[in-house]
Amino acid sequence: MKKLLTAGVLALGLLSTSCIGSNQAFNGIHDWNEGVSENKWAQEAVHLGFWILPVYNFALLGDIVIFNSVEFWTGENPLAD
């Protein structure tokens, strides 16, 4: 039980610390979706499709694990315009 509690506390510590970055990958895909069509239903269909197919998920994961970390350490996001 003690090992499980220790593992839980360590996991919580890892998950609760973060550096907030600009999330360029996710925001870029989201901005692209806004320009797909003027029709809000088409935009919603693409939005839902990107969540069902893990496009948004992988973009967020890339931002959190890679791009925001690079931005934190170098001061520049590699995906910045």
Buried (B, 14 or more C-beta within 10 A) or exposed (E): EEEEEEEEEEEEEEEEEEEEBBBBBBEBBBEEBEEEEEEEEEBEBBBEEBEEEEBBEBBBEBBBEEBBBBBEEEEEBEBEE
